[in-house]
């Protein structure tokens, strides 16, 4: 009973849900920018394989199967990194974990830059995936822990925006330069973050958990400004940390208790539907999709960029106004329509019924890309961070991240083979999954906008 009372009380003791500070200090802004340099690395790795595909296959003589391995093997590394990310972030602190991950990303890019055969490219991609697996967890956690409540939503979604920018840069630059030079550009943000980490404060929450109270207060003062009164927030951090220590460390089996069933279904379900809706298939192989449909891969990739970033910015602006559920349903419905249009384009092309079907494929991919950027790209991660009880959040977050990366690997590896089986069938399957996502959100996903953790947990518990 005491354990349950403590868990329920976390909603009122989490210092990062309290309303301290109402402005973005230069330190918070700079620290966030350094952190999301890792998100840019993430996006660059995602976007690299599409524009580089033809060049790598021609230069190194790779088969479709060998390039499928190269395109998807990084998700294996990412799953390993995701499993270890929570422990590494606690062991090395948030800054240390980001630096550790970037070393692997940098080594991965170097292996690709100087690689002479498929083996070296695969090793580089695997190393890069391991680093990105850690980044995908640590970056949003660090940002959430340094920003005040009223800015946390917007600042955390910059993580997804920078992933989008990294993908977009690869698409635009990749159509005009050699793939090895493109890999050099991908390595630059790794160096930027490694240098920037020396100039940003450690997370005050991690310092508190480590028992470094003076360093915690110094970090908090630096983040909030030298003239800010941090006494109340510092006291809440200390109370929160001391309360957290009363709970025994959760084990993986604890996640499958009845009281966590709804949270687990929502968290895992959103990630499965996000991945099997085809996002990484389109991200990794956009150029080849356009060319298969009879459209210019270069023009199509540039058009994707022109749609992607504005829609991502719009999603950031709307998330705390329209709510999570409406934005998710509109986003999923748009991805459903986009995949259907692409599938229809391939079908008409096979039947030779419409000569303009390549333009329909372009419209479909742009509709999908814009819709995904609006909500399905970032909101599942936001909801995941809100629905799990604090004592299982680390384990649950690792599990959900691993599920996401596993789904990414399955889709990215199988996509080329699915396209050989049936191009239209592949996208009709993606469309069906996106349609299922709309129903899943409508039936199971709670609205979390403007609610405390206590209110969210109460609604999740009443469901079971």
BADONU-274317 format. One line per 2 residues: their letters; for each residue x, y negated, z negated of C-alpha. Coordinates in Angstrom, 1 decimal. Each point is the difference from the previous one (the first is absolute). Example, Ala and Ser with C-alpha at 12.3 -4.5 7.8 and 13.67 -1.06 7.14 Angstrom:
2
AS	12.3 4.5 -7.8 ~ 1.4 -3.4 0.7
This chain:
464
XX	0.0 0.0 0.0 ~ 2.8 -2.4 -0.8
XX	1.6 0.8 3.3 ~ -3.2 -0.9 1.9
XX	-0.4 -3.2 -2.0 ~ 3.5 -1.1 0.9
XX	-0.5 0.8 3.7 ~ -3.3 -2.0 0.1
XX	1.8 -2.9 -1.7 ~ 2.6 -0.3 2.7
XX	-2.2 -2.2 2.0 ~ 0.3 -2.7 -2.5
XX	3.8 0.5 -0.7 ~ 1.4 0.1 3.5
XX	2.0 -3.2 0.2 ~ -0.1 -0.1 3.7
XX	-3.8 -0.2 0.0 ~ 0.0 -3.0 -2.3
XX	-0.3 -3.5 1.3 ~ 3.4 -1.4 -0.8
XX	1.4 -2.6 2.5 ~ -1.9 -1.5 2.8
XX	2.7 -0.8 2.5 ~ 2.7 1.6 2.0
XX	3.4 -1.0 -1.3 ~ 3.0 -0.1 2.4
XX	1.4 3.0 -1.9 ~ -3.2 2.1 0.5
XX	-0.1 -0.9 3.7 ~ 3.7 0.7 0.6
XX	-0.2 3.3 -2.0 ~ -3.0 1.1 2.1
XX	1.7 -0.9 3.2 ~ 3.1 2.1 -1.0
XX	-2.2 2.9 -1.0 ~ -2.1 0.0 3.2
XX	3.3 0.1 2.1 ~ -0.4 3.7 -0.9
XX	-3.5 0.0 1.4 ~ 1.5 -1.5 3.2
XX	2.4 2.9 0.1 ~ -2.9 2.4 -0.4
XX	-1.8 -1.7 2.9 ~ 3.1 0.0 2.2
XX	0.4 3.8 -0.5 ~ -3.6 0.6 0.9
XX	0.1 -2.2 3.2 ~ 3.4 1.3 1.2
XX	-1.0 3.3 1.5 ~ -2.5 -1.4 2.5
XX	2.1 -2.4 2.0 ~ 3.1 2.2 -0.4
XX	-1.6 3.2 1.3 ~ 0.8 -0.3 3.7
XX	3.5 -1.3 -0.5 ~ 1.0 2.8 -2.5
XX	-1.5 2.7 2.1 ~ 1.8 -1.2 3.1
XX	3.4 -0.7 -1.7 ~ 0.2 3.1 -2.2
XX	-2.2 2.4 2.1 ~ -2.4 0.8 -2.8
XX	-3.1 2.2 0.7 ~ -3.5 -1.0 -1.1
XX	0.3 2.4 -2.9 ~ 3.4 -1.4 -1.1
XX	-1.3 -3.6 0.1 ~ -3.1 1.1 -2.0
XX	2.4 1.2 -2.6 ~ 1.9 -3.3 0.0
XX	-3.2 -2.0 -0.1 ~ -1.5 2.0 -2.9
XX	2.9 1.3 -2.1 ~ 0.3 -3.3 -1.9
XX	-3.3 0.8 -1.7 ~ 1.6 3.1 -1.5
XX	2.7 -2.3 -1.6 ~ -2.7 -2.4 -1.0
XX	-1.9 2.7 -1.8 ~ 3.1 0.9 -2.0
XX	0.6 -3.6 -0.7 ~ -3.6 -0.5 -1.1
XX	0.2 2.9 -2.4 ~ 3.1 -1.5 -1.6
XX	-1.0 -3.7 0.2 ~ -1.7 -0.3 -3.4
XX	2.9 1.6 -1.9 ~ 2.6 -2.0 1.9
XX	-1.8 -3.3 -0.6 ~ -0.1 0.8 -3.7
XX	3.6 1.2 -0.1 ~ 1.7 -2.7 2.1
XX	-2.6 -2.7 -0.6 ~ -1.9 -1.6 2.8
XX	2.9 -1.9 1.5 ~ 2.3 2.9 -0.3
XX	-2.5 2.3 1.7 ~ -0.4 -2.4 2.9
XX	3.7 -0.3 0.5 ~ 0.4 3.8 -0.2
XX	-2.6 0.5 2.7 ~ 1.5 -2.6 2.3
XX	3.3 1.8 -0.1 ~ -1.7 3.1 1.5
XX	-1.8 -2.2 2.5 ~ 3.2 -1.6 1.1
XX	1.8 3.3 0.4 ~ -2.9 1.3 2.0
XX	0.1 -2.9 2.4 ~ 3.8 0.4 0.4
XX	-0.4 3.7 0.8 ~ -2.5 -1.0 2.8
XX	2.2 -2.8 1.3 ~ 3.0 2.3 0.4
XX	-1.8 3.3 0.6 ~ 1.1 2.0 3.0
XX	-2.6 2.8 -0.1 ~ -3.4 1.0 -1.5
XX	1.5 1.3 -3.2 ~ 1.6 -3.4 -1.0
XX	-3.2 -1.8 0.9 ~ -2.1 2.4 -2.2
XX	2.4 -0.4 -2.9 ~ -0.2 -3.8 0.3
XX	-3.8 0.1 0.2 ~ -0.2 2.4 -3.0
XX	2.3 -2.3 -2.2 ~ -2.1 -3.0 1.1
XX	-3.2 1.8 -1.0 ~ 1.3 0.8 -3.4
XX	0.8 -3.7 -0.6 ~ -3.4 -1.1 1.3
XX	-1.7 2.5 -2.2 ~ 1.4 -1.8 -3.0
XX	-0.6 -3.4 1.4 ~ -3.7 0.7 0.6
XX	-0.5 0.5 -3.7 ~ 2.5 -2.4 -1.6
XX	-0.6 -3.2 2.0 ~ -3.8 -0.4 -0.8
XX	0.7 1.0 -3.7 ~ 2.7 -2.6 -0.4
XX	-2.1 -2.8 1.6 ~ -3.0 0.9 -2.2
XX	2.2 -0.1 -3.1 ~ 1.5 -3.5 0.7
XX	-3.1 -1.9 1.2 ~ -2.8 -1.5 -2.1
XX	-3.5 1.4 0.3 ~ -1.5 -2.7 2.2
XX	2.8 0.4 2.6 ~ 0.6 3.7 -0.2
XX	-2.5 1.1 2.6 ~ 1.3 -2.4 2.7
XX	3.7 0.6 -0.8 ~ -0.4 3.8 -0.1
XX	-1.7 0.1 3.4 ~ 3.1 -1.8 1.4
XX	1.6 3.4 -0.2 ~ -2.4 1.3 2.7
XX	0.4 -3.1 2.0 ~ 3.8 0.4 0.2
XX	-0.4 3.6 1.0 ~ -2.2 -1.3 2.8
XX	2.7 -2.6 0.9 ~ 2.7 2.7 0.1
XX	-2.1 2.2 2.4 ~ -0.8 -3.0 2.1
XX	3.6 -1.1 0.3 ~ 1.0 3.4 1.2
XX	-2.7 0.1 2.6 ~ 0.8 -3.5 1.4
XX	3.8 0.2 -0.1 ~ 0.1 3.7 0.9
XX	-1.4 -0.6 3.5 ~ 2.9 -2.1 1.0
XX	3.1 1.4 -1.7 ~ 1.8 3.4 -0.2
XX	-1.1 2.3 -2.8 ~ 3.4 0.0 -1.7
XX	-0.1 -3.8 -0.3 ~ -3.5 0.3 -1.2
XX	1.3 2.2 -2.8 ~ 2.6 -2.7 -0.9
XX	-2.9 -2.5 -0.4 ~ -1.8 2.5 -2.2
XX	3.0 0.2 -2.3 ~ 0.2 -3.7 -0.7
XX	-2.9 -0.3 -2.5 ~ 1.7 2.8 -2.0
XX	3.1 -2.2 -0.5 ~ -2.2 -3.1 -0.8
XX	-1.8 1.9 -2.8 ~ 3.2 1.5 -1.4
XX	1.5 -3.5 -0.3 ~ -3.2 -1.6 -1.2
XX	-0.4 2.4 -2.9 ~ 2.9 -1.6 -1.8
XX	-1.9 -3.3 -0.3 ~ -3.5 1.1 -1.2
XX	-1.1 0.9 -3.5 ~ -0.8 3.5 -1.2
XX	-3.7 0.8 -0.6 ~ -0.8 -1.2 -3.6
XX	-2.3 3.0 -0.4 ~ 2.9 2.5 0.7
XX	2.2 -1.9 -2.4 ~ -2.6 0.2 -2.7
XX	-0.4 3.8 0.6 ~ 3.8 0.3 -0.4
XX	-0.1 -1.9 -3.3 ~ 1.9 -3.0 1.3
XX	-2.3 -2.6 -1.5 ~ 2.4 -3.0 0.3
XX	0.6 0.8 3.7 ~ -3.7 0.5 0.5
XX	-0.7 -3.5 -1.3 ~ 2.8 -1.6 2.0
XX	-1.3 1.7 3.2 ~ -3.5 -1.2 -0.7
XX	1.1 -3.5 -0.7 ~ 1.9 -0.1 3.2
XX	-3.0 1.3 2.0 ~ -2.5 -2.4 -1.6
XX	2.2 -3.1 0.0 ~ 2.3 -1.5 -2.6
XX	-2.8 -2.2 -1.5 ~ -2.7 2.7 -0.1
XX	-1.2 1.4 -3.3 ~ 0.5 3.7 0.2
XX	-0.6 0.9 -3.6 ~ -3.5 1.4 0.4
XX	0.9 2.0 3.2 ~ 3.2 1.3 -1.6
XX	-2.0 1.2 -3.1 ~ -2.5 1.8 2.2
XX	2.8 1.7 1.9 ~ 1.5 1.2 -3.3
XX	-3.4 1.1 -1.3 ~ -0.7 1.8 3.2
XX	3.3 1.8 0.0 ~ -0.3 1.1 -3.6
XX	-3.5 1.3 0.6 ~ 1.2 1.9 3.1
XX	2.6 1.8 -2.1 ~ -2.7 1.5 -2.2
XX	-1.3 2.1 2.9 ~ 1.8 3.2 0.8
XX	1.5 0.2 3.4 ~ -2.6 1.3 2.5
XX	0.6 3.2 2.0 ~ -1.2 0.8 3.5
XX	-2.7 2.3 -1.3 ~ -1.5 -2.9 -1.9
XX	-1.1 -1.6 3.3 ~ -2.4 2.8 0.6
XX	-2.1 -0.5 -3.1 ~ -3.7 -0.8 0.7
XX	0.3 -3.6 -1.2 ~ 2.6 -0.7 2.8
XX	-1.9 1.9 2.7 ~ -1.7 -3.0 1.6
XX	3.2 -2.1 0.0 ~ 2.0 2.8 1.5
XX	-2.5 0.7 2.7 ~ -0.1 -3.7 1.0
XX	3.8 -0.6 -0.2 ~ 1.0 3.2 1.9
XX	-3.1 -0.2 2.3 ~ 0.8 -3.5 1.2
XX	3.6 0.9 0.8 ~ -1.0 3.2 1.9
XX	-2.6 -1.9 2.1 ~ 2.4 -2.9 0.6
XX	2.7 2.3 1.4 ~ -2.2 2.4 2.0
XX	-1.8 -2.9 1.6 ~ 3.1 -0.2 2.3
XX	1.8 -3.1 -1.2 ~ 3.5 1.4 0.1
XX	-0.6 1.8 3.3 ~ -0.8 -3.4 1.6
XX	2.8 -1.8 -1.9 ~ 2.7 2.5 1.0
XX	-1.1 0.8 3.5 ~ -1.8 -3.2 1.2
XX	2.1 -0.4 3.1 ~ -0.5 3.6 1.2
XX	-3.7 -0.3 -0.7 ~ -0.3 -3.1 2.2
XX	2.1 1.7 2.8 ~ -2.1 3.2 -0.2
XX	-3.1 -2.2 0.5 ~ 1.5 -1.6 3.0
XX	0.8 -3.4 -1.7 ~ 3.3 -1.8 -0.5
XX	1.6 1.1 -3.3 ~ 1.8 -3.4 -0.4
XX	-3.1 -2.1 0.5 ~ -2.0 2.2 -2.2
XX	2.5 -0.1 -2.8 ~ 0.2 -3.8 0.1
XX	-3.8 -0.2 0.0 ~ -0.1 2.1 -3.1
XX	2.3 -2.4 -1.8 ~ -2.1 -3.0 1.0
XX	-3.0 1.7 -1.7 ~ 1.6 1.7 -2.9
XX	1.6 -2.8 -2.0 ~ -3.0 -2.5 0.1
XX	-2.4 2.8 -1.0 ~ 2.3 0.9 -2.9
XX	0.1 -3.6 -1.2 ~ -3.8 -0.1 0.3
XX	-0.2 3.1 -2.2 ~ 2.2 -1.6 -2.6
XX	-2.3 -3.0 -0.2 ~ -3.2 2.0 -0.1
XX	0.8 2.8 -2.4 ~ -0.7 -2.0 -3.2
XX	-3.0 -1.7 1.5 ~ -2.0 2.6 1.9
XX	0.9 2.9 -2.2 ~ 1.8 3.3 0.6
XX	-2.9 2.2 1.1 ~ -1.5 -2.3 2.7
XX	3.4 -0.7 1.5 ~ 0.9 3.7 0.0
XX	-3.3 1.0 1.7 ~ 0.4 -2.7 2.7
XX	3.6 1.0 0.5 ~ -0.8 3.7 0.2
XX	-2.9 -0.6 2.4 ~ 2.3 -2.0 2.3
XX	2.7 2.7 0.0 ~ -2.8 2.5 0.9
XX	-1.1 -2.1 2.9 ~ 3.6 -0.6 1.1
XX	0.9 3.7 0.1 ~ -3.3 0.8 1.8
XX	0.8 -2.5 2.7 ~ 3.5 1.4 0.5
XX	-1.4 3.6 0.2 ~ -2.6 -1.2 2.5
XX	2.7 -1.6 2.1 ~ 1.9 3.2 0.3
XX	-3.2 1.9 0.8 ~ -1.0 -2.4 2.8
XX	3.6 0.2 1.3 ~ -0.2 3.9 0.1
XX	-3.3 -0.1 1.8 ~ 1.1 -2.9 2.3
XX	-3.2 -1.9 -0.7 ~ 1.4 -3.4 -0.7
XX	3.1 -1.6 1.4 ~ 0.2 -2.6 -2.8
XX	0.2 2.6 -2.8 ~ 3.6 -1.0 -1.0
XX	-1.4 -3.4 -1.1 ~ -2.5 1.9 -2.1
XX	2.9 1.8 -1.7 ~ 1.6 -3.4 -0.7
XX	-3.2 -1.4 -1.5 ~ -0.4 3.1 -2.1
XX	3.5 -0.1 -1.5 ~ -0.3 -3.7 -0.6
XX	-3.3 0.5 -1.8 ~ 1.5 2.8 -2.1
XX	3.1 -2.0 -0.8 ~ -1.9 -3.1 -1.0
XX	-2.6 1.9 -2.0 ~ 2.7 2.1 -1.9
XX	2.0 -3.1 -0.8 ~ -3.1 -1.7 -1.4
XX	-0.6 2.5 -2.8 ~ 0.9 3.7 0.4
XX	3.7 -0.8 0.0 ~ 0.3 -1.6 -3.4
XX	-3.2 0.4 -2.0 ~ 0.4 3.8 -0.8
XX	3.2 -0.9 -1.8 ~ -1.7 -2.8 -2.0
XX	-2.9 2.2 -1.0 ~ 2.4 2.8 -1.0
XX	1.8 -2.4 -2.4 ~ -3.3 -0.9 -1.6
XX	-2.0 3.2 -0.5 ~ 2.5 2.2 -2.0
XX	0.3 -0.1 -3.8 ~ 3.3 -1.5 -1.0
XX	1.3 3.1 -1.6 ~ -0.3 2.0 3.2
XX	0.6 -2.8 2.5 ~ 3.7 0.8 0.6
XX	-0.7 3.7 0.7 ~ -3.2 -0.7 2.0
XX	1.8 -2.7 2.0 ~ 2.8 2.5 0.9
XX	-2.5 2.6 1.0 ~ -2.0 -2.3 2.2
XX	3.2 -1.3 1.6 ~ 1.2 3.5 0.8
XX	-3.4 0.9 1.5 ~ 0.2 -3.2 2.2
XX	3.4 0.9 1.3 ~ -0.9 3.7 0.5
XX	-3.0 -1.1 2.1 ~ 2.3 -2.4 1.9
XX	2.4 2.8 0.8 ~ -2.8 2.4 1.2
XX	-1.5 -2.6 2.3 ~ 3.3 -1.4 1.4
XX	1.4 3.5 0.7 ~ -3.1 1.5 1.5
XX	-1.0 -3.0 2.1 ~ 2.0 0.7 3.1
XX	-1.2 3.6 0.1 ~ -3.6 -1.2 -0.5
XX	0.4 -2.4 2.9 ~ 1.2 2.9 2.2
XX	-3.1 2.0 -1.1 ~ -2.5 -2.8 0.6
XX	0.6 -3.7 0.0 ~ -3.7 -0.9 -0.3
XX	-0.6 2.8 -2.6 ~ 2.8 -1.3 -2.2
XX	-1.5 -3.5 -0.2 ~ -3.5 1.2 -0.4
XX	1.2 2.0 -3.1 ~ 1.6 -3.2 -1.3
XX	-3.2 -1.8 0.6 ~ -2.0 2.6 -1.9
XX	2.3 -0.3 -3.0 ~ -0.3 -3.8 0.0
XX	-3.8 0.4 0.1 ~ 0.2 2.3 -3.0
XX	2.0 -2.6 -1.8 ~ -2.9 -2.5 0.2
XX	-2.3 2.6 -1.7 ~ 2.7 0.9 -2.6
XX	0.4 -3.7 -1.0 ~ -3.7 -0.6 -0.1
XX	-0.7 3.1 -2.2 ~ 3.1 0.3 -2.3
XX	2.2 -3.1 -0.1 ~ -0.8 -2.5 -2.7
XX	0.1 -3.8 0.4 ~ 2.9 -1.2 -2.2
XX	0.1 -3.7 1.0 ~ -0.3 -2.3 -3.1
XX	-0.3 2.8 -2.5 ~ 2.2 1.0 -2.9
XX	1.6 3.4 -0.2 ~ -2.4 0.8 -2.9
XX	-3.0 -0.6 2.3 ~ 1.6 1.9 2.9
XX	0.8 3.0 -2.3 ~ -3.5 -0.1 -1.5
XX	-1.6 0.3 3.4 ~ 2.4 2.8 1.0
XX	-0.8 2.0 -3.2 ~ -3.8 -0.5 0.4
XX	0.3 1.6 3.5 ~ 1.2 3.2 -1.5
